Amino acid sequence: MGDDRAFVRREPEPEPLLVANAPPLAASYNDWIRPLLDAVDKLRNLNVMKEGIPLPTIVVVGDQSSGKSSVLESLASISLPRGQGMCTRVPLVMRLQGRCPADSPELHLEFNGKIVNVDDEDHVSDAIVSATDEIAGSGKGISNAPLTLVVKKDGVPDLTMVDLPGITRVPVHGQPENIYEQISEMIMEYIRPEESIILNVVSATVDFSTCESIRMSQMVDKTGKRTLAVVTKADKAPEGLQDKVTADDVNIGLGYVCVRNRIGDESYEEARLEEAKLFEMHPQLCKIDKSIVGVPVLAQKLMKIQATIIAKCLPDIVKRIDDKLNANLAELNSMPQNLSSVEEAVTAFMQIMGSAKESLRKVLLRGEFDEYPDDKDMHCTTRLVEMLSHYAKKLQCPTENDLGTNFLLEELEVLEEAKGIGLPDFLPRTAFLTLLQRKVKGILSRQPSFGVRVWDYINEVVIRVLMQHSENYPQLQSSTRRAASNLINKMKGKTMNKMIKILEMENLTDYTCNPEYLLQRNELMTLQGKFMVAIDRYQSYGNEIVLEGIGKVYVGNLRERKKQLVQEAFDLKMRMTAYWKIVVRRFVDWMALHLRFSVHNLVNKEMEKEIGSELMGPNGSGRINRMMKETPEMAAKREKLNRSIKLLRESAEVVAKSMDRIATNGDYNN
């Protein structure tokens, strides 16, 4: 054709196979395509895609009346449903397989788990319509449930394609209003995976850029590396067709193939001869390069693309199947075993308690949080220390009134009431004890909130860990939760009693052998001189003075008091300040030791005993039996995993047999 010819693809292509010389659509690829295609078809039959493993697929899309059915008929050499409106209402999986001329054709349909044989090629169209009605209903609606047509006959290429409903924007009578959205969603589901090859059927009579099927394929394949365009009805609009396929304004990366549709009662052999004559003799169409015209060329291109993409994808499919299989096996193994006896149930319970106790030892006793690295609420030893420190600070810190206008007023009032017959320069012990008892009473009024807060936190941690370790036996969780909460409530009560007893002891007498008391008291008493001077010298100091270690105090209302009494009140205040630090520290230390001891007993002794009694005691023997009754949700999950594992094992077997027969022949998009 000289320089006037347009070359869309630069690499050498096989010469088209003419009807008179050879089986029209079969090619030399068949011997090595077939094993690969069989492997993928078997995986498709196993429905491995529902496990999230996409398969390489040739997806046939096109606008309604674009000539899709005619193209597929030409490839399969059989008649498909024709007529006005939508002919394809379900995904039609066409599995074509060439066979020896001596063998009679074999045709059958697969749908809804059954196989329907078709005895005569002339009845294929009616059989498809009948099966479609069974799948999608007898109306004009569509369904995503696939229908498989298997064609084994002489002269057909080894191909598997999925034909989807033609795109229509306006619903006709009997179609749902959202028919366009339904079809679009189905098409996008099939063409979105990178493993899909898009066979876009467009009519030569339209502007390619206005085709809805082109727009959809561009959405998922912007560069066109997965898209091959078939231009139908070339004989209806020959003018300018060469320029349209040469310009490639719509990014068809795998190129174009122009074909002529079968007309009227032409046989498929006659149609191929007429097609060859058309592209050889038509004054405009003859200028299009022979490597991109004719159904035989289309068949060879599709077989080559299909074989290459399958060979390319199969190793990844093997890996995905293995990964999914291993993940499902791990999940199944992590599920609880089916328990058939009380002994097995008891053993399972002991294992749950053992693992839960170890987790609680980590978080509550040893301060290890490797199981909850990012959950600070489960860094329990740190949270408990924070609670104790906050509580100690609240007990130690004086209130605003103690340092403000009320400074020393309580001490003065107590000293006034504690007067007795004796030497005037001795502080009455009853005054100190009275102040001490008032402060202890203040703790007693606040201590319940601390104990409740600590044990409520411990309860949350324990319940969370128990629920986590018993999640496979939800039928036991309510009993386990109840038993653990009851136990913790008992321990909370013991803590309250312990706190009261400690405070009652503090209430009885004032004593410490801690040398810090005298050191602190003496240090505070060094401030007395400055304090008394401030009271005497109003003009120099005003009504407020800052005492180191005490803070800012108000002295204006103390100037009217007897100097000796104010000195005694200051002395009493400093003694109590030093001693109260000892009391608070001693009390908080006691509480820390008590909590540590209580949590130790809870985790290592009491918890298992309490929960075991709830489940296996005289009134709870029936509860342990519940472990032998698997919940419906767990049974469904186990059954689903077993089905998935069976499917994946069968799939792994299929691909394993094909791997050694793969011979990748270049990238499909080159």
Salt bridges, closest charged atoms under 4 A:
GLU13 OE2 - LYS301 NZ 3.57
ASP38 OD1 - ARG34 NE 2.89
ASP41 OD2 - ARG34 NH2 3.61
ASP41 OD2 - ARG95 NE 3.51
GLU73 OE1 - ARG82 NH2 2.62
GLU73 OE1 - ARG262 NH2 3.59
GLU106 OE1 - ARG99 NH1 3.42
GLU106 OE2 - HIS108 ND1 3.87
GLU106 OE2 - LYS152 NZ 3.98
GLU110 OE1 - ARG95 NH1 3.72
GLU110 OE2 - HIS108 NE2 2.91
GLU121 OE1 - LYS153 NZ 2.91
ASP133 OD1 - ARG89 NH2 2.74
GLU134 OE2 - LYS114 NZ 2.70
ASP158 OD1 - ARG34 NH1 2.45
ASP163 OD1 - LYS68 NZ 2.61
GLU194 OE1 - LYS225 NZ 3.85
GLU194 OE1 - ARG226 NE 3.74
GLU195 OE2 - ARG320 NH2 3.80
GLU212 OE1 - ARG169 NH2 3.10
GLU212 OE2 - ARG215 NH2 2.51
GLU266 OE2 - ARG260 NH2 2.88
GLU274 OE2 - LYS277 NZ 3.86
GLU275 OE1 - ARG272 NE 3.12
GLU280 OE1 - LYS290 NZ 3.91
ASP316 OD2 - ARG320 NE 2.98
ASP323 OD2 - LYS319 NZ 2.79
GLU331 OE2 - LYS637 NZ 3.42
GLU358 OE1 - ARG361 NH1 3.28
GLU358 OE2 - ARG366 NH2 2.60
GLU368 OE2 - ARG366 NE 3.09
ASP370 OD2 - LYS362 NZ 3.16
GLU371 OE2 - LYS362 NZ 3.50
ASP375 OD2 - ARG464 NH1 2.51
GLU386 OE2 - ARG383 NH2 2.92
GLU410 OE2 - ARG438 NH1 3.01
GLU411 OE2 - LYS573 NZ 3.58
GLU413 OE1 - ARG438 NH1 3.33
GLU416 OE1 - LYS419 NZ 2.95
ASP456 OD1 - LYS492 NZ 3.07
GLU506 OE2 - ARG586 NE 2.74
ASP510 OD1 - ARG429 NH2 2.59
GLU516 OE1 - ARG585 NH1 2.94
ASP536 OD2 - LYS563 NZ 3.64
ASP571 OD1 - ARG521 NH2 3.02
ASP571 OD1 - ARG575 NE 2.93
GLU608 OE1 - LYS357 NZ 2.68
GLU610 OE2 - LYS490 NZ 3.34
GLU614 OE2 - ARG482 NH2 2.89
GLU614 OE2 - ARG623 NH1 3.44
GLU630 OE2 - ARG638 NH2 2.47
GLU639 OE2 - ARG643 NH1 3.16
GLU650 OE2 - LYS646 NZ 2.82
ASP667 OD1 - LYS312 NZ 3.63
